[in-house]
Amino acid sequence: MRLLARPRLRGVILVILTLAVAIGCGGSDPVSRGKVRAFDTTIDITLIGVDRQRAAELTEILKNDFETMEQAWHAWGTGPVTYMNELFNAGTDSFVAPPSVLPILRLSQQLALQSEGMFNPAIGHLVRAWGFQGRPGDCLRPPAQDVIDAAVDGHPSMQDITIDGIRVSSRNQTVKLDFRHIQHGFAIDQAIARLQELGVHNASISGAGGLRAIGSRGGNAWSVPVRGPDGGALLATVQIKGNEAAFTLAPFHDGFTWEGKRYHDVINPRTGYPATGFTSVTVLHPNASTAEAAANALFVAGPEDWFRIAKTMGLRYVMLTDDEGRLHMNPAMKDRIKLHARNREVIISEPLT
């Protein structure tokens, strides 16, 4: 075991690297497993066919990458996103966007448009009002109604932001960026791209409910467990085909309880309150960024609008658990998933494509 630690903005980043030799149907291949603590979660790295020394080098590279990305996209503190938010809120004319933020900003704007604003990283003031930017859950309570109303009435949108080359501006001073519902997936995508550049062809990276895999695991498909909405019993498993990602949003633990009611951090931009109707959403997609943002969008859309939003986003595989424990999925997802939960009502939608 190798242990590395260094200070960071919110605690430490921890890397644990273990290596083993797995004997599979295709012979023996080294299997390397690393754990990186970043974005307030544990990110698991599995490398196939990489020897001990090279695995340690790759894990160190990814550790540094994750640390850089976390500091760049942090929604509070002293990083680039806070700098941009201050300029937006001050009504500053266009300015040069930090290079570390521009790619995730561009993609977020595109996905926000496709989701009809259900995915909306511009509602940082609402997220802050609820206390979900760095405060412990036992210190939180719902904000006053007038605070919520003021944040909603400002109608902050990613479409308020103009991107002109490397310069950006916002015509709405209530825009405040918070990439919490895309940054995990975006970071995983960047890490997978880095591994591919470095010659790794079989690997998986997972964390915060998301996983992206490339290649295979000793000739076998990668398998992703989908837990129940409370994070407990295994609900289903799904196999990842080639280069693909799966993301499950189930915010049961990401919130606080006040006067007997649970409040989570998936805020509906239309109401200013945590979204209702679903307890979990699982999306399969070729990249983890879109899978995570889409899971957020469908969770916010709710039972009445999820199907329309899934179509506008071009999704192919979706499964949702509603407040009554019923499973909703499109036919293509039904063919991809293996259910383990018993006595669950399953509702199959019309095809998405």
Summary of the structure (lengths in Angstrom):
residues: 353
radius of gyration: 20.3
end to end distance: 47.0
largest distance: 64.3
contacts: 1193
relative contact order: 0.12
helix: 32%
strand: 33%
